[in-house]
Amino acid sequence: RICVITLAEAHPLLQTGRTITSINYQISANCSRLQNKVSGKSKRGAQFLTELAPLCRISSSDGEEYTIYSCIRGRLIEVNENILSNPALLQEKPSTEGYIAVVLPKFEESKSITQGLLTQKEYEEVLLKRLNSSS
C-alpha cells in the first residue's frame, strides 16, 4: 500500500530536448523534505502530506521550473537523494531509480486512493484527449 511518486511519461521534463539542471527538496524557508526522519513501525517523525503538498522543485536547462506535488495524502517515508547528485536518473529511469519519493497513505484511505487511479489504457486516453483539445 505504499505509493512511489514518479514523473508521468507525458510530463514536459521527459520530452526530448530537455535537460534537468537541478532538483530542490527545500519547499520553504522552514520546510525541507530532506529533513524528513522516519523511525519505527508506525513511521514516527514522517512529514504528513496532503494532495497539494509540494515534494520538490525541478529546474530544466530552458529556464523552466516545475513543482512536483504529492497528489495523495499520507506520510512521507523517503525522498530519493540519488537524483540530487544524478538528476538524469529522472529522465533515464523515471519509473525505477529516478523516483521522487515514497508516500504511505493512511490505511483507511489506501483503498479509495487505489480505486481512483487510472489504468494505463485510461491514462493514454486522457493524454490523447488533452493532445486533441490543445491542437
Backbone hydrogen bonds, N-H to C=O, Kabsch-Sander energy under -0.5 kcal/mol:
donor,donor_aa,acceptor,acceptor_aa,energy
3,C,103,V,-3.1
5,I,3,C,-0.6
5,I,101,A,-3.1
6,T,4,V,-0.5
11,H,8,A,-2.1
14,L,11,H,-2.1
15,Q,12,P,-1.4
18,R,15,Q,-1.2
21,T,19,T,-0.5
21,T,59,S,-2.3
22,S,59,S,-1.4
24,N,57,R,-2.7
27,I,25,Y,-1.0
27,I,31,C,-2.0
28,S,31,C,-1.8
31,C,28,S,-0.7
33,R,25,Y,-2.8
35,Q,32,S,-1.4
36,N,33,R,-1.2
37,K,35,Q,-0.5
37,K,45,G,-0.7
38,V,36,N,-0.5
39,S,44,R,-2.0
43,K,40,G,-1.3
44,R,39,S,-1.9
46,A,43,K,-1.5
49,L,74,G,-3.4
53,A,50,T,-1.5
55,L,68,I,-3.8
56,C,68,I,-1.3
57,R,24,N,-2.2
58,I,66,Y,-3.1
59,S,22,S,-2.7
60,S,64,E,-2.5
61,S,19,T,-2.8
63,G,60,S,-2.0
66,Y,58,I,-3.1
68,I,56,C,-2.8
68,I,66,Y,-0.6
69,Y,67,T,-0.5
70,S,53,A,-2.6
71,C,51,E,-2.3
74,G,49,L,-2.0
75,R,104,L,-2.8
76,L,47,Q,-3.0
77,I,75,R,-0.8
77,I,102,V,-2.5
78,E,102,V,-1.4
80,N,100,I,-2.2
81,E,79,V,-1.1
83,I,80,N,-0.8
84,L,81,E,-1.2
85,S,81,E,-0.8
86,N,82,N,-1.5
89,L,86,N,-1.9
90,L,87,P,-1.6
91,Q,88,A,-0.9
92,E,88,A,-3.1
93,K,89,L,-2.4
96,T,93,K,-1.3
98,G,93,K,-2.8
99,Y,96,T,-1.2
100,I,5,I,-3.3
101,A,5,I,-1.2
102,V,78,E,-2.7
103,V,3,C,-3.1
104,L,75,R,-2.9
109,E,106,K,-0.7
110,S,106,K,-1.6
111,K,107,F,-0.6
113,I,109,E,-2.1
114,T,110,S,-2.3
115,Q,111,K,-2.1
116,G,112,S,-1.2
117,L,114,T,-0.9
123,Y,119,T,-2.6
124,E,120,Q,-2.3
125,E,121,K,-1.9
126,V,122,E,-2.1
127,L,123,Y,-2.3
128,L,124,E,-2.1
129,K,125,E,-2.4
130,R,126,V,-2.5
131,L,127,L,-2.5
132,N,128,L,-2.5
133,S,129,K,-2.3
134,S,130,R,-1.4
135,S,131,L,-1.0
